[in-house]
Amino acid sequence: MGGNMRGPLHGIRVLDVSRILAGPFCTMLLADLGAEVVKVEIPTGGDPARSLEPTIGGDSVFFISVNRGKKSITLDLSTQDGQQIFRELVPHFDVLVENFVPGTMARFSVDYLSLKEINPRLVYASISGFGQDGPRAESPALDVTVMAMGGLMSITGQPGDEPLRPGASLADSVAGVFTALAIVSSLLQRQGSGLGQHIDMSMLDCQVTMMENPIARYFGTGQIPGPVGTRNPMAAPFQVFRASDGYFAAAMFSNDLNAWRYFCRVIGCPELGEDGRFKNNTVRTKHVDALTDALQQVFSVQPVTYWLKLLSKADIACAPVNNVKEVIEDSQVKHRGMITTIPHHFTGTWPVTNTPFKMSSSLTGPAGGSAGLGEHTRTILHELLGLSDVEIDALKVTRVI
């Protein structure tokens, strides 16, 4: 990429009042796209994610990952002086992101209705468990409770087993992605209207949106979807199989009999291609248990690499079931540069996941390391508000910053 390339959000300034994951994941994406993100943290301890294990050089590796490329200032919003400084900062920013329980920002007099009077162009994004209104609006929420309530856990796992939490924090991260999309859309709209707006993003709403397939099937059949393991309830074969030495995924999505017969010839079982129970996708999904048993008998006699080579050569969708180490070492992941490094005070550099954004005319990706708590407080207050060192020192003494 050219040396003069910038991110598509270059020139956009974000005031990040969020913590843990949903909000920080959103602002991480904005920072990766070129926005200047200033993270506001409480003076005592900062974002609670800073204390999560494991750590490197005293820093939480989780915090490092989702807060790369951001600046950090400390400010106690529970104090009147802190609230006043915050309001003075707002006109210098395009976007504000917060993920407190609804009502918290209003108690500090820094809610959207208060701040839009100061900066009508402000795009103000609120992420909460259940949204800003409704019977559960002010209830506390964490990732697992939202995934439980949103139905995702009820369709995850093996049939007959207890509800299962996915291995990644999908309620938080998906809400972060949706919020980033809403923010960018609002900034685009602002170009015409000249005005910002309030974004009310509910983690539960995001989970319901993600459940489009199970909910559509419920409306279509009247039957409540349950867990189906690694299968796709609308296609077969479309799942993970056990080879002689591990697991791999194989899938096809076709009603064409010739395509099915081709699949069967490739795996050395042409007789399955003539079985009337499996002649198209519709009947295969109805007889999926029998199909799985038949295919499992075939696949269990050879190692994963054998089947991947055979299926790949035949242009049949397949993949190994990688563990985290294998993901990092995967040739496609490496080729796409999906593991990169950021600066770190203790190790020199530290590996993190890269941004998925690949753009032909824009520079994207981590814009630097994660900041120490309050590392940029003095610079920001001096440059944006014109406060002197004496005034900043006084705020430090009174623990406003």
Number of C-alpha atoms within 10 A of each C-alpha: 10 8 6 7 13 17 19 17 19 16 13 18 19 25 23 26 21 23 23 18 24 28 28 29 24 26 34 28 24 29 28 26 24 24 25 22 25 24 29 25 23 20 18 12 12 20 19 12 20 21 16 13 13 11 14 14 10 11 20 16 22 18 24 23 22 24 29 25 27 27 24 23 24 24 26 19 23 14 12 13 16 19 18 14 17 18 17 15 16 19 17 16 19 21 25 26 25 23 23 18 19 23 13 14 19 12 11 16 18 18 18 22 14 14 20 20 11 15 18 16 21 27 26 24 24 26 26 28 29 24 22 19 11 8 9 12 17 18 12 13 16 15 19 18 15 23 24 17 13 20 20 24 20 20 19 19 18 15 13 9 11 12 18 17 19 14 6 9 15 20 28 28 19 18 26 25 20 15 27 21 15 17 25 15 11 22 23 13 14 16 11 8 11 12 16 22 20 17 20 18 22 24 30 25 18 24 22 17 12 16 15 11 13 19 18 11 15 13 11 9 10 10 11 12 16 19 20 15 15 14 19 14 20 15 21 26 25 21 19 20 23 19 20 12 12 15 18 21 20 19 17 17 16 15 17 11 15 13 16 23 20 16 20 17 14 16 15 11 16 15 10 19 20 14 10 10 18 24 19 21 22 16 15 21 21 16 14 21 11 14 17 19 11 13 18 15 12 16 19 16 13 14 16 22 16 13 21 19 12 14 18 13 10 13 9 16 14 20 19 18 15 14 9 9 8 12 16 15 13 12 11 11 13 13 9 11 13 16 16 15 16 20 16 18 14 11 9 9 13 17 14 18 16 18 17 13 12 11 12 7 12 18 23 23 23 26 20 17 20 24 21 16 21 20 14 18 19 18 16 17 19 15 10 12 13 11 15 13 13 9 13 17 14 13 15 15 10 9 16 21 24
